[in-house]
Amino acid sequence: MDNGINASIVLAGVGGQGTLIAGKLLGILAMNLGLDVKVSEVHGMSQRGGSVVTYVKIAPEVHSPIIEEGTADFILSFEEVESVRWAKLLKKGGTMIVNTQQIKSLPVLLGQMKYPQDIIGTLQVNAGDNAKIIPVDAAGLSLETGTTKAANIVMLGALSNYFGASEDEWKKAIEEAFASKPKTIPGNLSAFDKGRKAGQV
């Protein structure tokens, strides 16, 4: 990434998945690179289970954090249904990274609704040549590090393949983001590595 970058990133998930922490980490990365950044939680509640969307805009100068329909360079969807809900924000030629985890809502659990089938396949068909859809088992890869709480870092690892900042710059941002919990840093760095590998397509 150079100082001419202008990136709009949507982080879409449900409460408890770490979308806000992912946004904070992107902010640290941008500031370390001498770029302007604005991070805004724009929808939903951060309680566990509620829909949460965070907009992150990074550029030499950012005037507004809002990302309009069809303008997002990247969407990181932390849950499959959320990818469908926010796909309209992705621009032509954009990249969507989708955690294949399925978090079933109460109506689905009660049998009142059915969870949509083959979401990834549908996204890929709809995107055609206009966008890149990358499925990542972020929840499973997080478990491989010994925790269920690093799926957000797995997702950022996948993003790092397309975002331009060096691997060292990403890892420096991770270390800074978790400086207050140093025991979690090795696991998060491992999660980043796993995501980076999984996102290489």
Number of C-alpha atoms within 10 A of each C-alpha: 13 12 13 11 15 17 15 24 25 28 27 29 30 23 18 15 23 20 28 23 14 22 24 19 21 24 22 20 23 25 14 14 15 13 20 18 24 21 20 18 20 13 13 14 14 19 12 11 16 15 17 25 25 23 23 25 27 24 19 15 14 13 10 12 19 17 20 12 12 13 16 25 22 25 25 28 30 31 22 24 22 22 24 16 11 18 19 13 19 25 20 15 14 19 22 27 22 28 26 21 18 14 17 16 13 11 11 13 12 10 9 8 12 12 16 11 10 9 16 19 12 12 19 17 11 11 19 11 10 14 19 18 20 21 22 22 18 29 23 17 23 25 14 15 18 11 16 15 18 26 30 29 28 31 33 26 29 27 24 21 18 14 15 13 15 12 14 9 15 22 18 15 20 24 18 15 20 15 12 10 10 12 10 14 18 13 19 25 21 19 28 29 21 21 27 21 14 21 22 13 10
